[in-house]
Amino acid sequence: EGGDAVTNHLAAKIVESVCTTNSSAAQGFVTGEIGQLLWYLFTHSTVDSLRVTAISALCRISRHSAAAFQSVIEKVGLTAVLSSLQAGLSRIQQCILTMLVAMLSSGVHLHRFVQEKDFVTRIVRLLESPCTVIRAKAFLVLLEVLRNNKEMLLLCCQTRLVMYIERDSRKGKEQQNSNEYLSKCLDLLVCHIIHQLPGIIGSVLSALRNVSGRKHPSTVQAKQLRTCLPMMSVMLHLVTAQVFRPHIINEEFLINCGA
């Protein structure tokens, strides 16, 4: 902070290079203070190469400890971090998505992120990116969100997640040289959604059984209905998608639908 651009670039490059390793020297850079300084360089520099190096160095630090990125979010706020996802450079978006996956998988800021609708909407929007790595990492972020908040699946469906999944799944089958990393990330998300559906159906049926025969549901039952019933539209999104339909339509599914 306060140095010239060349000196700052060299310093950021050193941090990036050292933190690529698992050496004891790398641990010396794994601090919240260094993370915040790198974020300052990233947001205040007008030179793209320096901005990329700074955010890449922060990403390398976060690989050792997600707490470094946590300190940045606590200082600048979630809105500022999400705004940086709109950067035109794919390398910057890749680094930020990588740090978000690391944070979510470690449990840091977990409740805040998985409840934030604007966060989920922005991540789904990144699936429009022409860069396969960005789309793959966006799928991983959404996977971590859905692992911890299944109700967000409704918002994901409403923002066309199923369409994006079908598109990349179809491209993977049509193109022999498809991106293996994207395919694996996509498969993880698809498998998770398939395994979530029986639980969603079970919650809907349970909510309906609890009010069956009652003229006036209790406050708790009414809240349960408001939470569970909207999730029924998730079923429609999934059964109309070729990626999901063969895996979810079976005897148990039909019996539950008839119930």
C-alpha positions in Angstrom: 0.0 0.0 0.0 1.5 3.4 -1.1 4.3 1.8 -3.2 4.7 2.2 -6.9 3.0 -0.2 -9.3 6.1 -2.1 -10.2 7.1 -2.7 -6.6 3.5 -3.8 -5.7 3.4 -6.1 -8.6 6.7 -7.8 -7.6 5.5 -8.1 -4.0 2.2 -9.7 -5.1 4.0 -12.0 -7.5 6.3 -13.2 -4.7 3.3 -13.9 -2.4 1.6 -15.8 -5.3 4.7 -17.9 -6.1 5.6 -18.8 -2.5 2.0 -19.6 -1.6 1.8 -22.0 -4.5 4.0 -24.3 -2.3 3.3 -25.9 1.0 6.5 -24.6 2.6 6.9 -23.0 6.0 7.6 -19.7 4.1 4.1 -19.8 2.6 2.6 -19.9 6.1 4.2 -16.6 6.9 1.9 -15.0 4.3 -1.3 -16.7 5.4 -2.6 -13.8 7.5 -5.7 -11.6 7.3 -3.5 -8.5 7.0 -1.8 -9.7 3.9 -5.1 -10.8 2.5 -6.6 -7.3 3.0 -3.5 -5.6 1.4 -3.8 -7.8 -1.7 -7.5 -7.0 -1.9 -6.6 -3.3 -1.7 -4.2 -3.7 -4.6 -6.8 -5.6 -6.6 -9.5 -3.0 -6.1 -7.3 0.2 -6.4 -5.0 -0.7 -9.2 -5.7 0.4 -12.8 -3.3 -2.1 -14.3 -5.0 -5.4 -15.2 -1.9 -7.5 -14.8 -1.4 -6.2 -11.3 -5.1 -6.8 -10.4 -4.9 -10.3 -11.7 -1.7 -11.1 -9.8 -3.1 -9.6 -6.5 -6.3 -11.6 -6.6 -4.4 -14.7 -7.7 -2.0 -14.3 -4.7 -5.0 -13.9 -2.4 -6.5 -17.1 -3.9 -3.3 -19.0 -3.2 -3.3 -17.8 0.4 -7.0 -18.9 0.7 -5.9 -22.3 -0.4 -3.9 -22.6 2.8 -6.6 -20.9 5.0 -10.1 -19.7 4.0 -9.9 -17.4 7.0 -7.8 -15.0 4.9 -10.6 -14.4 2.5 -13.0 -14.3 5.4 -11.1 -11.3 6.8 -11.5 -9.5 3.5 -15.2 -10.0 3.4 -15.6 -8.8 7.0 -13.7 -5.7 6.1 -15.1 -4.7 2.7 -18.5 -6.4 2.9 -20.2 -9.1 0.8 -21.6 -6.7 -1.7 -18.1 -5.5 -2.7 -17.0 -9.1 -3.2 -20.0 -10.0 -5.3 -19.6 -6.8 -7.4 -16.0 -8.0 -8.3 -17.5 -11.1 -9.9 -18.8 -8.8 -12.7 -15.2 -8.1 -13.7 -14.6 -8.7 -17.4 -11.4 -10.7 -16.9 -12.1 -14.5 -16.5 -9.0 -15.1 -14.4 -10.3 -12.7 -11.8 -13.7 -14.5 -11.7 -12.0 -17.9 -11.5 -10.0 -16.8 -8.5 -13.0 -15.3 -6.6 -15.1 -18.4 -7.3 -12.3 -20.7 -6.1 -12.1 -18.7 -2.8 -15.9 -18.9 -2.4 -15.9 -22.7 -2.9 -13.1 -22.9 -0.3 -15.0 -20.8 2.2 -18.3 -22.6 1.8 -16.7 -26.1 2.0 -14.8 -25.1 5.2 -18.0 -23.7 6.8 -16.8 -20.1 7.0 -19.7 -17.6 6.6 -21.8 -20.6 5.6 -25.1 -19.5 7.0 -24.8 -16.0 5.5 -24.0 -17.2 2.0 -26.5 -20.1 1.7 -29.4 -17.7 2.8 -28.4 -14.9 0.5 -30.6 -14.9 -2.6 -28.6 -12.2 -4.4 -25.5 -14.3 -4.0 -27.1 -17.4 -5.5 -28.6 -15.3 -8.4 -25.3 -13.8 -9.3 -23.6 -17.2 -9.3 -26.3 -18.7 -11.5 -25.8 -15.8 -13.9 -22.1 -16.7 -14.3 -23.3 -19.9 -16.0 -23.8 -17.8 -19.1 -20.0 -17.3 -19.3 -18.3 -18.7 -22.4 -15.4 -19.9 -20.1 -15.8 -23.5 -19.2 -13.7 -23.2 -16.0 -15.9 -20.3 -14.7 -19.1 -22.4 -15.4 -17.5 -25.4 -13.6 -16.6 -23.4 -10.5 -20.0 -21.8 -10.5 -21.6 -25.3 -10.4 -19.3 -26.1 -7.4 -20.4 -23.0 -5.6 -24.1 -23.9 -6.2 -23.4 -27.4 -5.0 -22.1 -26.2 -1.7 -25.1 -23.9 -1.3 -27.6 -26.7 -2.0 -25.8 -29.0 0.4 -26.5 -26.6 3.2 -29.8 -25.1 2.1 -32.0 -27.3 -0.1 -34.7 -24.6 -0.2 -32.4 -22.6 -2.5 -33.0 -25.2 -5.2 -36.3 -23.5 -5.9 -34.6 -20.2 -6.6 -32.0 -21.9 -8.7 -34.7 -23.5 -10.8 -36.5 -20.2 -11.2 -33.2 -18.6 -12.4 -32.8 -21.3 -15.1 -30.2 -23.5 -13.5 -31.8 -26.6 -15.0 -31.5 -25.1 -18.5 -27.8 -24.4 -18.0 -27.2 -27.9 -16.7 -28.9 -29.4 -19.7 -26.9 -27.2 -22.1 -23.5 -28.2 -20.7 -24.6 -31.9 -20.3 -25.6 -31.9 -24.0 -22.4 -30.2 -25.1 -20.4 -32.8 -23.1 -22.0 -35.7 -24.9 -21.8 -34.1 -28.4 -18.2 -32.9 -28.2 -15.5 -35.6 -27.9 -13.0 -33.1 -26.5 -15.3 -31.8 -23.8 -13.8 -30.2 -20.7 -13.3 -33.0 -18.1 -13.3 -30.7 -15.2 -16.6 -29.1 -16.2 -18.1 -32.6 -16.7 -17.1 -33.7 -13.2 -18.4 -30.6 -11.5 -21.6 -30.9 -13.4 -22.0 -34.6 -12.5 -21.5 -33.8 -8.8 -24.3 -31.2 -8.9 -26.7 -33.3 -10.8 -26.2 -36.3 -8.5 -26.8 -34.1 -5.5 -30.0 -32.7 -6.9 -31.3 -36.2 -7.8 -30.6 -37.4 -4.2 -32.3 -34.3 -2.7 -35.6 -34.8 -4.6 -37.0 -37.7 -2.4 -36.5 -35.6 0.7 -38.2 -32.6 -0.9 -41.2 -34.8 -1.9 -41.2 -36.3 1.6 -41.4 -32.8 3.2 -44.3 -31.8 1.0 -46.2 -34.9 1.8 -45.5 -34.6 5.5 -46.8 -31.0 5.5 -50.0 -32.0 3.8 -50.6 -35.0 6.1 -50.2 -32.7 9.1 -53.1 -30.5 8.0 -55.3 -33.3 6.6 -58.7 -33.1 8.1 -58.1 -29.9 9.9 -60.2 -26.8 9.2 -57.6 -24.4 10.6 -53.9 -25.3 10.5 -51.8 -24.2 13.5 -49.2 -21.4 13.1 -46.5 -24.0 12.9 -48.3 -26.0 10.3 -49.1 -22.9 8.2 -45.4 -22.0 8.3 -44.5 -25.5 7.2 -46.9 -25.3 4.3 -45.5 -21.9 3.2 -42.0 -23.4 3.2 -42.7 -26.8 1.6 -45.5 -26.4 -0.9 -43.6 -23.9 -3.2 -40.9 -26.7 -3.5 -43.4 -28.7 -5.6 -42.5 -26.6 -8.6 -39.0 -28.1 -8.3 -40.4 -31.4 -9.3 -41.9 -29.9 -12.5 -38.5 -28.4 -13.5 -36.7 -31.7 -13.0 -39.2 -34.1 -14.6 -39.2 -32.0 -17.8 -35.4 -32.1 -18.1 -33.8 -35.0 -19.9 -30.8 -34.9 -17.6 -32.9 -35.6 -14.5 -36.0 -37.5 -15.8 -34.5 -41.0 -16.2 -33.1 -40.9 -12.7 -36.1 -39.6 -10.8 -39.2 -41.1 -12.4 -39.6 -44.6 -10.8 -42.3 -46.5 -8.9 -41.6 -44.7 -5.6 -41.8 -41.3 -7.4 -45.2 -42.1 -9.0 -46.6 -43.5 -5.7 -45.6 -40.3 -3.9 -47.1 -38.2 -6.6 -50.3 -40.1 -6.3 -50.4 -39.8 -2.6 
